[in-house]
Each structure stands twice: as structure tokens, then as C-alpha cells.
Amino acid sequence: MPADVLVVGAGPAALAIATALLEQGLTVEALVAADPEAPWANTYGIWGPEVDAQGLEALLGHRWSDTRSDFGAALNPAAVANGAVAPGSGDPGAVAHGIDYGLFDKTRLQQHWLQQCRAGGLRWHRGLAAAIRHGAQQSTVTTQEGLELRARLVVDASGHQPVFVQRPDDGPVAGQAAYGVVGTFSAPPVQPGQFVLMDYRCDHLTPEERLEPPTFLYAMDLGGGVFFVEETSLALAPPVPYDTLKERLLRRLAHRGVQVLEVQHEEFCLFPMNLPLPDLGQQVVGFGGAASMVHPASGYMVGSLLRRAPELAAAIATGLRTPGLDSASVAGLAWAALWPLELRRKHALYRFGLEKLMRFPEAQLRAFFANFFAMPTAQWYGFLTNTLPLPQLIAAMLRLFVTAPWGVRWGLLEPRGRELALLSRLLWP
Ligand SMILES: Cc1cc2nc3c(=O)[nH]c(=O)nc-3n(C[C@H](O)[C@H](O)[C@H](O)COP(=O)(O)OP(=O)(O)OC[C@H]3O[C@@H](n4cnc5c(N)ncnc54)[C@H](O)[C@@H]3O)c2cc1C
């Protein structure tokens, strides 16, 4: 008997969807190249309310209430007027976010899902998925080692360069690149107990360097004298090289009188930000990076995995339990649940927005973000977590345009490259 579903992968997306499918009472098998218990390389951050909404706050290893960004001088006055600028900080560009941010304890998060997989009777297979054949009632996956696995539906959760899911070639893909250090420092690189989402100050760069693609500091106090600091490029195609990011990080720290004393861990981060949507007519279903689920404006995905896995699993269960439905039709139902029209339209808007931001020089970008975080908290939080309904997302974008300083407004108006084509997908996603 083929399994109901075969999941390919053992990353956050694979474990989230496998768990949700088991909860639906389906038989689930999973195929992974490496040991599913092997520790994940990445560390995952998330906004506090997102994890609270799932009742999973116990899975956080760290949580900060003092969450800030800094956009340096030349702020949009609206940010000051709306009180987004941190009072008494003595820094004209510091913005207090007023929302908790957390970092998952990655072992706890992984084990949380793995335990549910064990309890639900998930059967693991080891091997590198290499080929797939589709029949009317099932699909067969063959591994590089020659193993054949059959299931009524295959969910590809093999990451941003999926083994099976197809997506159209839509031009250059921008990568979020970052170089980070976990370690000890000669002085605190951020205030004790603080989390810094974006420090875009660039007073350590020469005027020529400020013409180069802007980068920001993402940083946090991990406690016990240990900090994580990471120089990040929001998105660029081709991505900013690690050497540049490392050099910028060390210069930024030195400018504030901070030296690295001990490197405990180095992070080299690169993932695609603006992948086009997959082909929604294919018989293999994607989830996670494989299904272009990274938020194109922020780079976050784990929050949406937690929210969307149960919806996708419910659609798959309904499809598989509907008498007479072939596998292609079940896949169609699944894709429609994962990428309904409203989410596809929002994805188009976010990709359009990112395309704009990637063109902004640093002063414009800093003014844009200062203005962005001057929006009411519910608006910028909903924008960043992809939880605003479409009309509210459009309203937030219009508000950003209307309240932006003229330099930013002109940048938003000026159509360049494929921007108009991306915007048109709002109507025809
Ligand atoms: C350094 C870094 C930091 C990030 N930080 C955050 C963050 O803080 N918050 C956030 O929300 N997002 C973050 N992201 C973005 C995104 O959430 C991650 O990239 C996430 O790991 C993607 O999850 P995934 O399960 O889709 O893919 P992956 O984590 O890449 O997992 C893919 C799985 O598929 C398996 N696999 C691949 N090919 C095959 C094959 N042929 N056969 C069998 N198995 C296969 C792999 O072994 C792996 O188990 C970060 C990304 C990176 C790179």
C-alpha cells in the first residue's frame, strides 16, 4: 500500500507539514538525505506574538522586549511625530518597536516536531530523492541509491532549490546575504538585554562606500556576555559577497569602539528572497522554501510555516478522502489552499516592493524604513508577518507612499526594470 503522503526533507518545512498531516490522521512517510535528528545549521528568529499565537513560546531560547532599530540621522519627521523614535535615546534615528522578538531554541523546535512525528507513526526513509513518476492514483519517488517509494501525494519540502517542484524562470533572484559572529566583545556591541532588528547607520563608511549597496546590523544580547552580531544585505542580485559583509561588520564595530575578542560561531547566511510562485498545476506539492514561502520583504518564513501547515494538511486530507479524486486533482486542491488568490496577490505586491527597495540608495532606504516603522504597530507588524488582509496591505502601502518624504516618494513612483510587470501580477497573479 502506498502511504497517503511522502514528504521529502527534514527541515522546518518538512517537519511542520509532516506533523500537520499526521494530525489529520493520514499515513505519512518521509525521505531525507541525512539523519533527520542531525542538528539544523540555521537559527530561526520570530516575532513574539507570532509564536504566542501558536502557544509555542516555550520553544524560544531567547526573548527580548527591548527591540529596536536605528536608521541614523535624516529621519522622516513623521517618525518623530508619531512617537516611533525611542524617547531619551539621545540618538535621533533610534526606533523602539514595542513588540517582543524571539529566537527559537533550534533543538527544542526540531524535537517538538520530531516527537510528534514519532507519536504519529511517521516512517523515515534515508536517501537522496532523484526522480519522480506520476500516475493517476499515486506518485513514485526514486532515490539516487535506487530506493522506490510510492505515495498518493508527494510533498516536496527540500528547500529553496527544490528537487521536484518547478517554478518559472522570472529573471534574477535576489539573495539575502549575511555574515555573523556569535562571540564575546571588548564592549557590548548592543545595549545589554537588547535586540536590534536593523541598524542602518552608516557613519563609519566613506561617501564613496555609501554609494554601494546598503547593509545593516542585526544584533542581539544572548546573555552571559555573549552577543550575536550580523551584517546583512536585505536583498540583492547577485548577493553582496561575504567578504564585503565581514569587512563592513568589523568596521562598524570598530567605529563604535568594539573589538571581537572570541569567535564562538560564524554564520554565513544566504537564501533567495523573491522567488516566483511555483507552477500551481504540478502534481507534486511544495511547502516551505520549495514553495517560495519566504516573505519577499522580510526574509522570514517560520511563522508562516506554523500558520499555514494545518491549512495545507486539511486540504490534502479532504482531497485524499474524496472518493474518485485522482492525485493530480488532490495536488490542485493542495496548491489552491497553499497559494489562494489573496496570498498570490500579496506575494506580487511584496515582490514589487522589494524590487523598489533594492534600487534605493542608503539615504532613501533609511528614510523609507524610518517611515515604515512610524506606521501604527499593527500595520507594520502585519506587513512583516504577512498577516494583513489584502485591502489592509494595500492601505499600508498607500500610507507609506503618502507619508514618505519627497525623495522616497519619487523613488516609489519611478518605474524601472521589471517593476511594472511585477505590479501587474496584483491583478493577474
Ligand atoms: C542562515 C539562515 C538563517 C535564516 N534565518 C531565518 C529566521 O531567523 N527566521 C525565518 O523565518 N527564516 C529564516 N531563514 C529562511 C528560511 O526559514 C530557512 O532557509 C529555512 O531553513 C527553510 O526551510 P525549509 O525546510 O524549506 O528548507 P531547508 O531548511 O533547507 O531544509 C531542506 C531539507 O530537505 C532535505 N533535502 C534537500 N534535498 C533533498 C533530496 N534531494 N532528497 C532528500 N532530502 C533532501 C535537506 O537535507 C533538508 O532536510 C534563514 C535562512 C538561512 C539560510
PDBQT file of the ligand as one rigid body, heavy atoms in Angstrom, charges set to zero:
ROOT
HETATM    1  C1  LIG A 501      21.325  31.213   7.720  1.00  0.00    +0.000 C 
HETATM    2  C2  LIG A 501      19.819  31.361   7.550  1.00  0.00    +0.000 A 
HETATM    3  C3  LIG A 501      19.102  31.989   8.563  1.00  0.00    +0.000 A 
HETATM    4  C4  LIG A 501      17.720  32.106   8.452  1.00  0.00    +0.000 A 
HETATM    5  N1  LIG A 501      17.039  32.707   9.472  1.00  0.00    +0.000 NA
HETATM    6  C5  LIG A 501      15.698  32.753   9.438  1.00  0.00    +0.000 A 
HETATM    7  C6  LIG A 501      14.981  33.265  10.543  1.00  0.00    +0.000 A 
HETATM    8  O1  LIG A 501      15.572  33.763  11.520  1.00  0.00    +0.000 OA
HETATM    9  N2  LIG A 501      13.625  33.240  10.522  1.00  0.00    +0.000 N 
HETATM   10  C7  LIG A 501      12.965  32.717   9.451  1.00  0.00    +0.000 A 
HETATM   11  O2  LIG A 501      11.722  32.662   9.487  1.00  0.00    +0.000 OA
HETATM   12  N3  LIG A 501      13.610  32.267   8.363  1.00  0.00    +0.000 NA
HETATM   13  C8  LIG A 501      14.972  32.266   8.322  1.00  0.00    +0.000 A 
HETATM   14  N4  LIG A 501      15.624  31.786   7.234  1.00  0.00    +0.000 N 
HETATM   15  C9  LIG A 501      14.878  31.463   5.998  1.00  0.00    +0.000 C 
HETATM   16  C10 LIG A 501      14.208  30.071   5.982  1.00  0.00    +0.000 C 
HETATM   17  O3  LIG A 501      13.307  29.969   7.061  1.00  0.00    +0.000 OA
HETATM   18  C11 LIG A 501      15.229  28.933   6.035  1.00  0.00    +0.000 C 
HETATM   19  O4  LIG A 501      16.003  28.933   4.853  1.00  0.00    +0.000 OA
HETATM   20  C12 LIG A 501      14.612  27.533   6.254  1.00  0.00    +0.000 C 
HETATM   21  O5  LIG A 501      15.645  26.662   6.669  1.00  0.00    +0.000 OA
HETATM   22  C13 LIG A 501      13.961  26.927   5.031  1.00  0.00    +0.000 C 
HETATM   23  O6  LIG A 501      13.303  25.754   5.468  1.00  0.00    +0.000 OA
HETATM   24  P1  LIG A 501      12.946  24.515   4.522  1.00  0.00    +0.000 P 
HETATM   25  O7  LIG A 501      12.511  23.425   5.428  1.00  0.00    +0.000 OA
HETATM   26  O8  LIG A 501      12.068  24.972   3.438  1.00  0.00    +0.000 OA
HETATM   27  O9  LIG A 501      14.339  24.130   3.826  1.00  0.00    +0.000 OA
HETATM   28  P2  LIG A 501      15.687  23.579   4.495  1.00  0.00    +0.000 P 
HETATM   29  O10 LIG A 501      15.826  24.059   5.885  1.00  0.00    +0.000 OA
HETATM   30  O11 LIG A 501      16.761  23.921   3.518  1.00  0.00    +0.000 OA
HETATM   31  O12 LIG A 501      15.502  22.004   4.553  1.00  0.00    +0.000 OA
HETATM   32  C14 LIG A 501      15.530  21.219   3.368  1.00  0.00    +0.000 C 
HETATM   33  C15 LIG A 501      15.540  19.743   3.755  1.00  0.00    +0.000 C 
HETATM   34  O13 LIG A 501      15.432  18.934   2.584  1.00  0.00    +0.000 OA
HETATM   35  C16 LIG A 501      16.472  17.965   2.568  1.00  0.00    +0.000 C 
HETATM   36  N5  LIG A 501      16.771  17.669   1.169  1.00  0.00    +0.000 N 
HETATM   37  C17 LIG A 501      17.226  18.533   0.214  1.00  0.00    +0.000 A 
HETATM   38  N6  LIG A 501      17.339  17.912  -0.979  1.00  0.00    +0.000 NA
HETATM   39  C18 LIG A 501      16.941  16.617  -0.781  1.00  0.00    +0.000 A 
HETATM   40  C19 LIG A 501      16.824  15.490  -1.633  1.00  0.00    +0.000 A 
HETATM   41  N7  LIG A 501      17.133  15.531  -2.941  1.00  0.00    +0.000 N 
HETATM   42  N8  LIG A 501      16.385  14.330  -1.097  1.00  0.00    +0.000 NA
HETATM   43  C20 LIG A 501      16.075  14.243   0.227  1.00  0.00    +0.000 A 
HETATM   44  N9  LIG A 501      16.157  15.299   1.074  1.00  0.00    +0.000 NA
HETATM   45  C21 LIG A 501      16.586  16.471   0.578  1.00  0.00    +0.000 A 
HETATM   46  C22 LIG A 501      17.612  18.596   3.340  1.00  0.00    +0.000 C 
HETATM   47  O14 LIG A 501      18.521  17.624   3.810  1.00  0.00    +0.000 OA
HETATM   48  C23 LIG A 501      16.819  19.284   4.447  1.00  0.00    +0.000 C 
HETATM   49  O15 LIG A 501      16.480  18.349   5.449  1.00  0.00    +0.000 OA
HETATM   50  C24 LIG A 501      17.028  31.634   7.299  1.00  0.00    +0.000 A 
HETATM   51  C25 LIG A 501      17.771  31.037   6.277  1.00  0.00    +0.000 A 
HETATM   52  C26 LIG A 501      19.153  30.903   6.398  1.00  0.00    +0.000 A 
HETATM   53  C27 LIG A 501      19.924  30.245   5.257  1.00  0.00    +0.000 C 
ENDROOT
TORSDOF 0
